[in-house]
Amino acid sequence: MPTKLSCVIIDDNEINRLTLEHFVEMTETLELVASLADGVQGINYLRQNPPVDLLLLDIEMPHLNGLELVRILPEPLPDIVLVTSHSDFAVTAYELNVTDYLVKPVDYARFNQAISRVSTRRAALQAENATNGWASAGDNRLFVKVNNKLVRIDFDEVLYIEALSTYSILVTPTQKHIVYSTLKAIEDKIPFAHFTRVHRSYMVNTQRIDSIQDNTLQLGAHEVPIGKSYQENFLRKLRSF
């Protein structure tokens, strides 16, 4: 039997929370490890316990809403399915790279569709990691899997790498390469010390930074934000070069 996905529910509405608990219980591929009544309880639990595979998360909650919680989640990040009464947050949810977005009231068929999407995404990432998709090409070059073929990329030319849902984009001054790999997986694989994470969605080539103003990096014609939680480590690493 396949390993079940560990799941945490965070929703301040008891009826909605109980409904999600029932849906999880009905789904053989899921195992509920915690069901919490607000965002503060949720972030405390996630920081103090082993990483989970899936987070079923309400958006509108007191003290710490779901979108705020997503922005401060500890890594490794789980798959996130947002559950809300409003569709107004869809664009923001997409920017935060959530796996799916459910509008209440949620029926089991739609819930199961979201879980299938989570399972498909995780299987694809596991397959990608198993085949690696990265190979040395000498010096500062790597062969990277792009659209089912290995492409040689000179990482001295890469300005930054941006997370985009289950994909990442390697940006050079003249090209963009879409790679089917998460930014965290790339961070684990990339062998070059001059690449560093500066934001939950960005990793930069420190040798290509032209200037830093406030919390923004200028790399050629491109601007990349520095996330608050990454700022101290980034500046420390920058001083070491």
C-alpha positions in Angstrom: 0.0 0.0 0.0 1.4 3.5 -0.9 2.6 5.7 1.9 -0.2 8.0 3.0 0.3 11.8 2.8 0.4 13.4 6.2 -2.2 16.2 6.4 -2.9 19.2 8.6 -6.1 21.2 8.6 -6.2 24.8 9.8 -9.7 26.5 9.8 -11.3 28.7 12.4 -14.8 27.5 11.5 -15.7 24.4 13.4 -18.2 23.1 10.8 -15.8 23.6 7.9 -13.0 22.0 9.9 -15.2 18.9 10.7 -16.2 18.6 7.1 -12.6 18.6 6.0 -11.7 16.1 8.7 -14.5 13.8 7.3 -13.2 14.2 3.8 -9.7 13.3 4.9 -11.0 10.2 6.7 -12.8 9.2 3.5 -9.6 9.4 1.5 -7.3 6.4 1.7 -4.2 8.3 0.6 -4.4 10.8 3.4 -3.6 10.7 7.1 -4.7 13.5 9.4 -2.0 14.4 11.9 -3.5 17.7 13.3 -6.7 19.8 13.0 -6.3 23.3 14.3 -8.6 26.2 14.9 -6.6 29.3 13.9 -3.4 30.4 12.1 -1.4 31.0 15.2 -2.0 27.5 16.4 -1.2 26.3 12.9 2.2 28.0 12.5 3.3 27.0 16.0 2.4 23.4 15.3 4.2 23.4 11.9 7.3 25.0 13.4 7.5 22.5 16.3 6.7 19.2 14.5 8.1 17.2 11.6 7.3 18.5 8.1 3.9 17.4 6.7 3.0 16.6 3.1 -0.3 18.6 2.8 -1.8 21.7 4.4 -5.6 22.3 4.0 -5.8 25.9 4.9 -8.6 28.5 5.4 -7.7 32.1 4.4 -9.9 34.3 6.5 -8.9 33.8 10.1 -8.2 36.1 13.0 -4.7 37.1 14.2 -2.9 35.3 11.3 -4.8 34.6 8.1 -4.0 31.8 5.7 -2.1 34.0 3.1 0.1 35.4 5.9 0.7 31.9 7.2 1.8 30.6 3.8 4.4 33.4 3.6 6.1 32.4 6.9 5.9 28.6 6.6 9.1 26.7 7.5 10.8 24.7 4.8 10.4 22.1 3.4 7.1 23.5 2.2 4.1 21.2 2.1 1.6 21.1 -0.8 -1.0 23.8 0.1 -4.7 23.6 -0.8 -6.4 26.8 0.2 -10.1 26.6 1.3 -12.1 29.9 1.3 -15.5 31.3 1.0 -14.4 33.8 -1.6 -12.7 33.6 -5.0 -11.1 37.0 -4.7 -7.9 35.6 -3.4 -7.2 33.4 -6.4 -4.5 35.6 -8.0 -2.6 36.0 -4.7 -2.9 32.2 -4.2 -1.3 31.6 -7.6 1.5 33.9 -6.7 2.2 31.9 -3.6 2.5 28.7 -5.6 -0.3 26.9 -3.9 -1.3 23.5 -5.4 -5.1 24.1 -5.5 -7.8 26.6 -4.4 -11.2 25.4 -3.2 -14.2 27.7 -2.7 -16.6 26.8 0.1 -18.9 25.0 0.3 -16.6 22.2 -0.9 -18.1 18.9 -2.0 -16.1 15.7 -1.8 -15.7 15.4 -5.6 -13.9 18.7 -5.8 -11.9 17.9 -2.7 -10.8 14.6 -4.2 -9.8 16.4 -7.5 -7.5 18.6 -5.4 -5.9 15.6 -3.7 -5.4 14.0 -7.1 -3.6 17.1 -8.2 -1.4 17.0 -5.1 -0.6 13.3 -5.7 0.2 13.9 -9.4 2.5 16.9 -8.6 4.4 15.0 -5.9 4.8 11.9 -8.1 6.2 14.1 -10.9 8.7 15.7 -8.5 9.8 12.4 -7.2 10.4 11.1 -10.7 12.4 14.2 -11.5 14.5 13.8 -8.4 15.0 10.1 -9.2 16.3 10.8 -12.7 18.2 13.8 -11.3 18.1 15.9 -14.5 21.4 17.6 -13.6 24.9 16.6 -14.8 28.2 18.3 -14.8 29.4 19.8 -18.1 32.7 21.1 -16.7 33.7 24.5 -15.2 30.6 26.4 -14.2 28.3 24.6 -16.7 25.6 22.0 -16.0 23.4 19.9 -18.2 19.8 20.7 -17.0 16.7 18.8 -18.1 14.5 21.2 -20.1 11.4 19.9 -21.9 12.7 16.3 -21.8 16.1 17.0 -23.1 19.4 18.0 -21.4 20.5 21.5 -22.2 24.0 22.8 -21.3 23.7 26.0 -19.3 26.6 28.3 -18.3 25.6 29.2 -14.7 28.0 32.2 -14.8 25.4 33.7 -17.2 22.3 32.9 -15.0 21.1 36.0 -13.2 18.6 34.4 -11.0 16.2 31.4 -10.6 12.5 32.0 -10.0 10.0 29.5 -8.5 6.8 29.1 -10.5 4.5 26.5 -9.0 6.0 23.1 -9.7 8.5 24.7 -12.2 11.4 27.0 -11.9 12.7 29.6 -14.4 16.5 30.0 -15.0 16.9 33.6 -16.2 19.9 34.8 -18.2 20.3 38.2 -19.9 19.0 36.8 -23.2 17.0 33.6 -22.3 14.6 32.0 -19.9 14.8 28.2 -19.3 11.8 26.5 -17.7 12.9 23.6 -15.5 10.5 21.0 -14.1 11.9 21.2 -10.6 11.1 23.2 -7.4 13.4 25.9 -6.3 14.2 24.0 -3.1 15.3 21.0 -5.2 17.5 23.2 -7.3 19.0 24.8 -4.2 19.9 21.3 -2.9 21.5 20.3 -6.2 23.3 23.4 -7.5 27.0 23.1 -6.7 28.0 26.8 -7.1 28.6 28.7 -3.9 27.8 32.1 -5.5 24.1 31.2 -5.8 22.1 32.0 -2.8 18.4 32.1 -1.8 17.1 35.6 -1.2 13.3 35.0 -1.2 10.9 32.1 -1.0 10.6 32.5 -4.8 14.1 33.6 -5.8 17.7 32.4 -5.8 20.3 34.8 -7.3 23.8 34.7 -8.7 25.6 37.0 -6.3 28.3 37.7 -9.0 25.7 39.3 -11.2 24.2 41.7 -8.7 24.7 45.3 -9.9 23.2 47.1 -6.9 21.2 46.8 -3.8 18.6 49.4 -2.8 16.3 48.9 0.2 15.1 45.3 -0.2 15.6 45.1 -3.9 18.4 43.6 -6.0 19.3 44.9 -9.4 20.6 42.3 -11.8 21.0 43.9 -15.3 17.5 44.9 -16.3 15.9 42.7 -13.7 14.8 43.4 -10.1 14.5 40.7 -7.5 13.1 41.3 -4.0 14.8 40.3 -0.8 12.5 38.5 1.6 12.7 39.6 5.3 13.4 36.1 6.6 16.3 35.7 4.1 17.9 39.1 4.5 20.3 38.5 7.4 21.7 35.3 5.9 22.0 36.9 2.4 24.0 39.9 3.7 26.2 37.6 5.8 27.0 35.5 2.7 27.5 38.6 0.5 30.2 39.8 2.9 32.0 36.5 2.7 32.7 36.9 -1.0 
